[in-house]
């Protein structure tokens, strides 16, 4: 599920079970996102490392307002979207 105007970008890998789970929860909640695989996008991998103290931890979500959450619960995602006005 990818939309250029999505309120959140999810950085993932092809093997991340936490990513799969969060994508299913977000889809069930009707939350749109753009997905970027850090295994195939070096700039995205660098961005994730900057957001996570040098670690390539996924899922990392970057919101339209620039805030980031790493391996969040669906409640944390919904709360962040609500506070950012998305």
N, CA, C and O atoms as a GROMACS GRO file, in nm:
protein
  344
    1UNK      N    1   0.086  -0.118   0.000
    1UNK     CA    2   0.000   0.000   0.000
    1UNK      C    3   0.090   0.122   0.000
    1UNK      O    4   0.165   0.144   0.095
    2UNK      N    5   0.082   0.200  -0.103
    2UNK     CA    6   0.171   0.314  -0.113
    2UNK      C    7   0.096   0.432  -0.173
    2UNK      O    8   0.025   0.418  -0.273
    3UNK      N    9   0.114   0.547  -0.112
    3UNK     CA   10   0.050   0.667  -0.164
    3UNK      C   11   0.148   0.782  -0.148
    3UNK      O   12   0.203   0.801  -0.039
    4UNK      N   13   0.172   0.860  -0.253
    4UNK     CA   14   0.271   0.967  -0.243
    4UNK      C   15   0.234   1.073  -0.141
    4UNK      O   16   0.322   1.143  -0.091
    5UNK      N   17   0.107   1.088  -0.109
    5UNK     CA   18   0.065   1.189  -0.011
    5UNK      C   19   0.028   1.124   0.122
    5UNK      O   20  -0.046   1.183   0.201
    6UNK      N   21   0.079   1.007   0.148
    6UNK     CA   22   0.048   0.938   0.273
    6UNK      C   23   0.099   1.018   0.391
    6UNK      O   24   0.203   1.083   0.382
    7UNK      N   25   0.026   1.015   0.503
    7UNK     CA   26   0.066   1.092   0.621
    7UNK      C   27   0.186   1.032   0.693
    7UNK      O   28   0.241   1.094   0.785
    8UNK      N   29   0.227   0.911   0.653
    8UNK     CA   30   0.339   0.845   0.720
    8UNK      C   31   0.413   0.758   0.620
    8UNK      O   32   0.354   0.699   0.529
    9UNK      N   33   0.545   0.751   0.638
    9UNK     CA   34   0.629   0.662   0.559
    9UNK      C   35   0.682   0.554   0.651
    9UNK      O   36   0.740   0.584   0.756
   10UNK      N   37   0.663   0.429   0.612
   10UNK     CA   38   0.711   0.316   0.691
   10UNK      C   39   0.835   0.258   0.624
   10UNK      O   40   0.832   0.217   0.509
   11UNK      N   41   0.944   0.256   0.700
   11UNK     CA   42   1.069   0.198   0.652
   11UNK      C   43   1.074   0.054   0.701
   11UNK      O   44   1.059   0.027   0.821
   12UNK      N   45   1.097  -0.040   0.608
   12UNK     CA   46   1.085  -0.181   0.637
   12UNK      C   47   1.202  -0.259   0.576
   12UNK      O   48   1.290  -0.203   0.511
   13UNK      N   49   1.200  -0.390   0.598
   13UNK     CA   50   1.283  -0.485   0.525
   13UNK      C   51   1.191  -0.596   0.477
   13UNK      O   52   1.077  -0.606   0.523
   14UNK      N   53   1.239  -0.679   0.388
   14UNK     CA   54   1.157  -0.787   0.334
   14UNK      C   55   1.133  -0.898   0.436
   14UNK      O   56   1.038  -0.974   0.420
   15UNK      N   57   1.214  -0.909   0.539
   15UNK     CA   58   1.207  -1.018   0.635
   15UNK      C   59   1.150  -0.980   0.771
   15UNK      O   60   1.147  -1.063   0.861
   16UNK      N   61   1.105  -0.857   0.787
   16UNK     CA   62   1.064  -0.804   0.918
   16UNK      C   63   0.921  -0.844   0.955
   16UNK      O   64   0.825  -0.794   0.896
   17UNK      N   65   0.909  -0.933   1.051
   17UNK     CA   66   0.776  -0.976   1.097
   17UNK      C   67   0.700  -0.864   1.166
   17UNK      O   68   0.578  -0.855   1.153
   18UNK      N   69   0.770  -0.777   1.239
   18UNK     CA   70   0.704  -0.664   1.305
   18UNK      C   71   0.645  -0.569   1.201
   18UNK      O   72   0.540  -0.509   1.223
   19UNK      N   73   0.714  -0.556   1.087
   19UNK     CA   74   0.665  -0.470   0.978
   19UNK      C   75   0.535  -0.526   0.922
   19UNK      O   76   0.439  -0.452   0.902
   20UNK      N   77   0.532  -0.656   0.897
   20UNK     CA   78   0.413  -0.721   0.843
   20UNK      C   79   0.295  -0.701   0.937
   20UNK      O   80   0.184  -0.668   0.894
   21UNK      N   81   0.320  -0.722   1.067
   21UNK     CA   82   0.213  -0.707   1.166
   21UNK      C   83   0.160  -0.564   1.169
   21UNK      O   84   0.039  -0.543   1.169
   22UNK      N   85   0.250  -0.466   1.171
   22UNK     CA   86   0.206  -0.327   1.177
   22UNK      C   87   0.132  -0.286   1.050
   22UNK      O   88   0.034  -0.212   1.057
   23UNK      N   89   0.177  -0.334   0.934
   23UNK     CA   90   0.108  -0.301   0.809
   23UNK      C   91  -0.034  -0.356   0.812
   23UNK      O   92  -0.127  -0.288   0.767
   24UNK      N   93  -0.053  -0.477   0.863
   24UNK     CA   94  -0.188  -0.535   0.873
   24UNK      C   95  -0.276  -0.453   0.966
   24UNK      O   96  -0.393  -0.427   0.936
   25UNK      N   97  -0.221  -0.411   1.080
   25UNK     CA   98  -0.298  -0.331   1.175
   25UNK      C   99  -0.334  -0.195   1.116
   25UNK      O  100  -0.447  -0.148   1.131
   26UNK      N  101  -0.239  -0.132   1.048
   26UNK     CA  102  -0.266  -0.001   0.988
   26UNK      C  103  -0.370  -0.013   0.876
   26UNK      O  104  -0.457   0.073   0.862
   27UNK      N  105  -0.360  -0.119   0.799
   27UNK     CA  106  -0.459  -0.140   0.693
   27UNK      C  107  -0.598  -0.158   0.755
   27UNK      O  108  -0.695  -0.101   0.705
   28UNK      N  109  -0.608  -0.236   0.861
   28UNK     CA  110  -0.736  -0.259   0.928
   28UNK      C  111  -0.794  -0.128   0.983
   28UNK      O  112  -0.915  -0.110   0.985
   29UNK      N  113  -0.706  -0.038   1.027
   29UNK     CA  114  -0.749   0.091   1.081
   29UNK      C  115  -0.773   0.196   0.972
   29UNK      O  116  -0.818   0.307   1.002
   30UNK      N  117  -0.743   0.162   0.847
   30UNK     CA  118  -0.764   0.256   0.738
   30UNK      C  119  -0.658   0.365   0.729
   30UNK      O  120  -0.683   0.472   0.674
   31UNK      N  121  -0.540   0.338   0.782
   31UNK     CA  122  -0.430   0.435   0.780
   31UNK      C  123  -0.346   0.411   0.654
   31UNK      O  124  -0.297   0.300   0.633
   32UNK      N  125  -0.329   0.514   0.574
   32UNK     CA  126  -0.248   0.503   0.454
   32UNK      C  127  -0.102   0.528   0.488
   32UNK      O  128  -0.070   0.604   0.579
   33UNK      N  129  -0.014   0.461   0.414
   33UNK     CA  130   0.129   0.483   0.434
   33UNK      C  131   0.202   0.458   0.304
   33UNK      O  132   0.153   0.390   0.214
   34UNK      N  133   0.320   0.515   0.296
   34UNK     CA  134   0.413   0.486   0.187
   34UNK      C  135   0.518   0.394   0.248
   34UNK      O  136   0.560   0.414   0.362
   35UNK      N  137   0.561   0.294   0.173
   35UNK     CA  138   0.658   0.198   0.224
   35UNK      C  139   0.790   0.209   0.149
   35UNK      O  140   0.793   0.219   0.026
   36UNK      N  141   0.899   0.206   0.225
   36UNK     CA  142   1.033   0.210   0.167
   36UNK      C  143   1.113   0.096   0.228
   36UNK      O  144   1.126   0.087   0.350
   37UNK      N  145   1.168   0.010   0.143
   37UNK     CA  146   1.249  -0.103   0.188
   37UNK      C  147   1.394  -0.056   0.201
   37UNK      O  148   1.457  -0.018   0.102
   38UNK      N  149   1.447  -0.057   0.323
   38UNK     CA  150   1.582  -0.007   0.344
   38UNK      C  151   1.690  -0.100   0.289
   38UNK      O  152   1.806  -0.062   0.281
   39UNK      N  153   1.652  -0.221   0.251
   39UNK     CA  154   1.748  -0.314   0.191
   39UNK      C  155   1.782  -0.272   0.048
   39UNK      O  156   1.888  -0.307  -0.004
   40UNK      N  157   1.691  -0.199  -0.015
   40UNK     CA  158   1.710  -0.161  -0.154
   40UNK      C  159   1.729  -0.011  -0.174
   40UNK      O  160   1.745   0.036  -0.286
   41UNK      N  161   1.726   0.065  -0.064
   41UNK     CA  162   1.738   0.210  -0.073
   41UNK      C  163   1.839   0.257   0.031
   41UNK      O  164   1.807   0.269   0.150
   42UNK      N  165   1.962   0.283  -0.014
   42UNK     CA  166   2.070   0.319   0.078
   42UNK      C  167   2.041   0.448   0.154
   42UNK      O  168   2.074   0.459   0.272
   43UNK      N  169   1.981   0.545   0.088
   43UNK     CA  170   1.947   0.672   0.155
   43UNK      C  171   1.845   0.648   0.265
   43UNK      O  172   1.852   0.709   0.372
   44UNK      N  173   1.749   0.560   0.240
   44UNK     CA  174   1.649   0.527   0.341
   44UNK      C  175   1.714   0.457   0.460
   44UNK      O  176   1.679   0.484   0.575
   45UNK      N  177   1.808   0.368   0.433
   45UNK     CA  178   1.880   0.299   0.542
   45UNK      C  179   1.954   0.401   0.628
   45UNK      O  180   1.956   0.390   0.750
   46UNK      N  181   2.015   0.500   0.564
   46UNK     CA  182   2.085   0.605   0.639
   46UNK      C  183   1.988   0.686   0.725
   46UNK      O  184   2.018   0.719   0.839
   47UNK      N  185   1.870   0.717   0.669
   47UNK     CA  186   1.768   0.792   0.742
   47UNK      C  187   1.724   0.715   0.866
   47UNK      O  188   1.709   0.772   0.974
   48UNK      N  189   1.701   0.585   0.850
   48UNK     CA  190   1.659   0.501   0.962
   48UNK      C  191   1.769   0.496   1.068
   48UNK      O  192   1.740   0.502   1.188
   49UNK      N  193   1.893   0.486   1.025
   49UNK     CA  194   2.004   0.484   1.121
   49UNK      C  195   2.011   0.615   1.199
   49UNK      O  196   2.037   0.613   1.320
   50UNK      N  197   1.990   0.727   1.132
   50UNK     CA  198   1.991   0.857   1.201
   50UNK      C  199   1.878   0.866   1.303
   50UNK      O  200   1.896   0.925   1.410
   51UNK      N  201   1.763   0.810   1.271
   51UNK     CA  202   1.647   0.815   1.361
   51UNK      C  203   1.661   0.719   1.478
   51UNK      O  204   1.590   0.732   1.578
   52UNK      N  205   1.753   0.622   1.467
   52UNK     CA  206   1.762   0.516   1.568
   52UNK      C  207   1.903   0.500   1.625
   52UNK      O  208   1.945   0.387   1.653
   53UNK      N  209   1.973   0.607   1.642
   53UNK     CA  210   2.102   0.602   1.708
   53UNK      C  211   2.204   0.512   1.640
   53UNK      O  212   2.285   0.447   1.707
   54UNK      N  213   2.199   0.506   1.507
   54UNK     CA  214   2.294   0.426   1.431
   54UNK      C  215   2.248   0.286   1.398
   54UNK      O  216   2.320   0.211   1.332
   55UNK      N  217   2.129   0.249   1.443
   55UNK     CA  218   2.076   0.115   1.417
   55UNK      C  219   1.975   0.115   1.303
   55UNK      O  220   1.899   0.211   1.287
   56UNK      N  221   1.975   0.009   1.226
   56UNK     CA  222   1.877  -0.006   1.118
   56UNK      C  223   1.755  -0.082   1.172
   56UNK      O  224   1.727  -0.193   1.129
   57UNK      N  225   1.685  -0.021   1.265
   57UNK     CA  226   1.571  -0.083   1.331
   57UNK      C  227   1.444  -0.054   1.252
   57UNK      O  228   1.414   0.062   1.220
   58UNK      N  229   1.369  -0.160   1.220
   58UNK     CA  230   1.244  -0.146   1.148
   58UNK      C  231   1.134  -0.223   1.222
   58UNK      O  232   1.164  -0.320   1.291
   59UNK      N  233   1.009  -0.181   1.207
   59UNK     CA  234   0.967  -0.068   1.128
   59UNK      C  235   0.998   0.064   1.196
   59UNK      O  236   0.980   0.080   1.317
   60UNK      N  237   1.043   0.158   1.117
   60UNK     CA  238   1.058   0.297   1.159
   60UNK      C  239   0.959   0.377   1.078
   60UNK      O  240   0.958   0.369   0.955
   61UNK      N  241   0.875   0.455   1.146
   61UNK     CA  242   0.776   0.539   1.079
   61UNK      C  243   0.818   0.684   1.091
   61UNK      O  244   0.852   0.731   1.200
   62UNK      N  245   0.816   0.754   0.979
   62UNK     CA  246   0.842   0.898   0.978
   62UNK      C  247   0.712   0.966   0.934
   62UNK      O  248   0.657   0.934   0.829
   63UNK      N  249   0.665   1.057   1.016
   63UNK     CA  250   0.538   1.125   0.990
   63UNK      C  251   0.561   1.253   0.912
   63UNK      O  252   0.673   1.302   0.903
   64UNK      N  253   0.454   1.306   0.856
   64UNK     CA  254   0.462   1.425   0.771
   64UNK      C  255   0.524   1.544   0.845
   64UNK      O  256   0.586   1.630   0.784
   65UNK      N  257   0.507   1.548   0.977
   65UNK     CA  258   0.564   1.659   1.055
   65UNK      C  259   0.710   1.636   1.093
   65UNK      O  260   0.770   1.719   1.162
   66UNK      N  261   0.769   1.523   1.048
   66UNK     CA  262   0.909   1.495   1.073
   66UNK      C  263   0.936   1.410   1.196
   66UNK      O  264   1.050   1.369   1.218
   67UNK      N  265   0.835   1.382   1.276
   67UNK     CA  266   0.855   1.298   1.393
   67UNK      C  267   0.871   1.152   1.350
   67UNK      O  268   0.828   1.113   1.242
   68UNK      N  269   0.935   1.074   1.436
   68UNK     CA  270   0.962   0.934   1.406
   68UNK      C  271   0.921   0.845   1.522
   68UNK      O  272   0.932   0.884   1.639
   69UNK      N  273   0.874   0.725   1.489
   69UNK     CA  274   0.847   0.622   1.588
   69UNK      C  275   0.911   0.493   1.538
   69UNK      O  276   0.906   0.462   1.419
   70UNK      N  277   0.971   0.418   1.630
   70UNK     CA  278   1.033   0.291   1.594
   70UNK      C  279   0.956   0.177   1.659
   70UNK      O  280   0.934   0.175   1.780
   71UNK      N  281   0.916   0.082   1.575
   71UNK     CA  282   0.838  -0.034   1.618
   71UNK      C  283   0.723   0.005   1.710
   71UNK      O  284   0.710  -0.048   1.820
   72UNK      N  285   0.639   0.100   1.664
   72UNK     CA  286   0.531   0.149   1.751
   72UNK      C  287   0.413   0.052   1.754
   72UNK      O  288   0.398  -0.035   1.668
   73UNK      N  289   0.331   0.069   1.857
   73UNK     CA  290   0.202   0.001   1.860
   73UNK      C  291   0.106   0.077   1.768
   73UNK      O  292   0.133   0.191   1.730
   74UNK      N  293  -0.004   0.014   1.733
   74UNK     CA  294  -0.102   0.083   1.648
   74UNK      C  295  -0.160   0.203   1.724
   74UNK      O  296  -0.196   0.303   1.663
   75UNK      N  297  -0.170   0.193   1.856
   75UNK     CA  298  -0.221   0.305   1.936
   75UNK      C  299  -0.125   0.424   1.928
   75UNK      O  300  -0.169   0.539   1.920
   76UNK      N  301   0.006   0.397   1.930
   76UNK     CA  302   0.103   0.505   1.918
   76UNK      C  303   0.095   0.571   1.780
   76UNK      O  304   0.108   0.693   1.769
   77UNK      N  305   0.075   0.491   1.677
   77UNK     CA  306   0.061   0.547   1.542
   77UNK      C  307  -0.061   0.636   1.534
   77UNK      O  308  -0.053   0.748   1.482
   78UNK      N  309  -0.174   0.588   1.584
   78UNK     CA  310  -0.298   0.667   1.579
   78UNK      C  311  -0.283   0.795   1.660
   78UNK      O  312  -0.330   0.901   1.618
   79UNK      N  313  -0.219   0.787   1.775
   79UNK     CA  314  -0.199   0.906   1.860
   79UNK      C  315  -0.111   1.008   1.789
   79UNK      O  316  -0.140   1.128   1.791
   80UNK      N  317  -0.002   0.962   1.727
   80UNK     CA  318   0.087   1.053   1.656
   80UNK      C  319   0.016   1.119   1.538
   80UNK      O  320   0.032   1.239   1.516
   81UNK      N  321  -0.062   1.043   1.465
   81UNK     CA  322  -0.137   1.101   1.352
   81UNK      C  323  -0.237   1.205   1.402
   81UNK      O  324  -0.254   1.310   1.339
   82UNK      N  325  -0.303   1.177   1.513
   82UNK     CA  326  -0.400   1.272   1.568
   82UNK      C  327  -0.332   1.399   1.615
   82UNK      O  328  -0.384   1.509   1.593
   83UNK      N  329  -0.215   1.386   1.678
   83UNK     CA  330  -0.147   1.506   1.729
   83UNK      C  331  -0.081   1.587   1.619
   83UNK      O  332  -0.056   1.706   1.636
   84UNK      N  333  -0.054   1.523   1.504
   84UNK     CA  334   0.007   1.597   1.394
   84UNK      C  335  -0.098   1.652   1.297
   84UNK      O  336  -0.064   1.715   1.197
   85UNK      N  337  -0.223   1.626   1.328
   85UNK     CA  338  -0.330   1.679   1.242
   85UNK      C  339  -0.350   1.604   1.112
   85UNK      O  340  -0.417   1.655   1.022
   86UNK      N  341  -0.294   1.485   1.101
   86UNK     CA  342  -0.308   1.406   0.977
   86UNK      C  343  -0.440   1.334   0.973
   86UNK      O  344  -0.469   1.263   0.876
   0.00000   0.00000   0.00000
